[in-house]
Amino acid sequence: MKKGDLIKLTKISDDKFRGHHPNQINKGFNITGQALNDIVVGDALFLNTSGDKRYGYFHTSVIIEILGEDSFKTLNSTYKVEILESAKPSND
């Protein structure tokens, strides 16, 4: 996954709140949006979710571990990433 990709992000485990997340972002939560940055340890992942009535944008907590090509762990949760559409290459 890279910046600009349209992705579906699914929370596959709640590692901190045990099903009682203060914003109801519990295991099974998913959201679709355009990645505004790459997945990097030490950063949060930000999504432009303008098509989602719940959020204009969404971000995870800080990423602490990349588990593979399609999953990562944050301070609070573990997420799976599904690429729905790859970003078009830039002509810069």
Contacts in CASP RR format, 6 or more apart in sequence:
PFRMAT RR
TARGET T0000
AUTHOR 0000-0000-0000
METHOD contacts of the structure
MODEL  1
MKKGDLIKLTKISDDKFRGHHPNQINKGFNITGQALNDIVVGDALFLNTS
GDKRYGYFHTSVIIEILGEDSFKTLNSTYKVEILESAKPSND
1 7 0 8 1.000
1 35 0 8 1.000
1 38 0 8 1.000
1 39 0 8 1.000
1 69 0 8 1.000
1 70 0 8 1.000
1 81 0 8 1.000
1 83 0 8 1.000
2 35 0 8 1.000
2 38 0 8 1.000
2 86 0 8 1.000
2 87 0 8 1.000
3 35 0 8 1.000
3 36 0 8 1.000
3 37 0 8 1.000
3 38 0 8 1.000
3 87 0 8 1.000
4 34 0 8 1.000
4 35 0 8 1.000
4 36 0 8 1.000
4 87 0 8 1.000
5 34 0 8 1.000
5 35 0 8 1.000
5 83 0 8 1.000
5 84 0 8 1.000
5 85 0 8 1.000
5 86 0 8 1.000
5 87 0 8 1.000
6 32 0 8 1.000
6 33 0 8 1.000
6 34 0 8 1.000
6 35 0 8 1.000
6 83 0 8 1.000
6 84 0 8 1.000
6 85 0 8 1.000
6 87 0 8 1.000
7 32 0 8 1.000
7 33 0 8 1.000
7 34 0 8 1.000
7 35 0 8 1.000
7 47 0 8 1.000
7 81 0 8 1.000
7 82 0 8 1.000
7 83 0 8 1.000
7 84 0 8 1.000
8 30 0 8 1.000
8 31 0 8 1.000
8 32 0 8 1.000
8 33 0 8 1.000
8 81 0 8 1.000
8 82 0 8 1.000
8 84 0 8 1.000
9 30 0 8 1.000
9 31 0 8 1.000
9 32 0 8 1.000
9 33 0 8 1.000
9 45 0 8 1.000
9 47 0 8 1.000
9 58 0 8 1.000
9 60 0 8 1.000
9 79 0 8 1.000
9 80 0 8 1.000
9 81 0 8 1.000
9 82 0 8 1.000
10 28 0 8 1.000
10 29 0 8 1.000
10 30 0 8 1.000
10 79 0 8 1.000
10 80 0 8 1.000
10 82 0 8 1.000
11 25 0 8 1.000
11 26 0 8 1.000
11 27 0 8 1.000
11 28 0 8 1.000
11 29 0 8 1.000
11 30 0 8 1.000
11 77 0 8 1.000
11 78 0 8 1.000
11 79 0 8 1.000
12 27 0 8 1.000
12 28 0 8 1.000
12 71 0 8 1.000
12 78 0 8 1.000
12 79 0 8 1.000
12 80 0 8 1.000
13 27 0 8 1.000
13 77 0 8 1.000
13 78 0 8 1.000
14 21 0 8 1.000
14 26 0 8 1.000
14 27 0 8 1.000
14 76 0 8 1.000
14 77 0 8 1.000
15 73 0 8 1.000
15 76 0 8 1.000
15 77 0 8 1.000
15 78 0 8 1.000
16 75 0 8 1.000
16 76 0 8 1.000
16 77 0 8 1.000
17 26 0 8 1.000
17 76 0 8 1.000
19 26 0 8 1.000
19 27 0 8 1.000
20 26 0 8 1.000
21 76 0 8 1.000
25 77 0 8 1.000
31 47 0 8 1.000
31 49 0 8 1.000
31 52 0 8 1.000
31 54 0 8 1.000
31 55 0 8 1.000
31 58 0 8 1.000
32 49 0 8 1.000
32 52 0 8 1.000
32 84 0 8 1.000
33 47 0 8 1.000
33 48 0 8 1.000
33 49 0 8 1.000
33 51 0 8 1.000
33 52 0 8 1.000
33 58 0 8 1.000
34 47 0 8 1.000
34 48 0 8 1.000
35 45 0 8 1.000
35 46 0 8 1.000
35 47 0 8 1.000
35 87 0 8 1.000
36 46 0 8 1.000
36 47 0 8 1.000
36 48 0 8 1.000
36 57 0 8 1.000
37 43 0 8 1.000
37 45 0 8 1.000
37 46 0 8 1.000
39 45 0 8 1.000
39 63 0 8 1.000
39 66 0 8 1.000
39 72 0 8 1.000
39 81 0 8 1.000
40 63 0 8 1.000
41 63 0 8 1.000
41 64 0 8 1.000
41 65 0 8 1.000
41 66 0 8 1.000
42 62 0 8 1.000
42 63 0 8 1.000
42 64 0 8 1.000
43 62 0 8 1.000
43 63 0 8 1.000
44 59 0 8 1.000
44 60 0 8 1.000
44 61 0 8 1.000
44 62 0 8 1.000
44 63 0 8 1.000
44 74 0 8 1.000
45 59 0 8 1.000
45 60 0 8 1.000
45 63 0 8 1.000
45 72 0 8 1.000
45 79 0 8 1.000
46 57 0 8 1.000
46 58 0 8 1.000
46 59 0 8 1.000
47 57 0 8 1.000
47 58 0 8 1.000
47 59 0 8 1.000
48 56 0 8 1.000
48 57 0 8 1.000
49 55 0 8 1.000
49 56 0 8 1.000
49 57 0 8 1.000
49 58 0 8 1.000
50 56 0 8 1.000
50 57 0 8 1.000
52 58 0 8 1.000
60 74 0 8 1.000
60 77 0 8 1.000
60 79 0 8 1.000
61 74 0 8 1.000
61 75 0 8 1.000
61 76 0 8 1.000
61 77 0 8 1.000
62 74 0 8 1.000
62 75 0 8 1.000
63 72 0 8 1.000
63 73 0 8 1.000
63 74 0 8 1.000
64 73 0 8 1.000
64 74 0 8 1.000
64 75 0 8 1.000
65 72 0 8 1.000
65 73 0 8 1.000
66 72 0 8 1.000
67 73 0 8 1.000
67 78 0 8 1.000
70 80 0 8 1.000
70 81 0 8 1.000
70 82 0 8 1.000
71 78 0 8 1.000
71 79 0 8 1.000
71 80 0 8 1.000
71 81 0 8 1.000
72 78 0 8 1.000
72 79 0 8 1.000
72 81 0 8 1.000
73 79 0 8 1.000
END
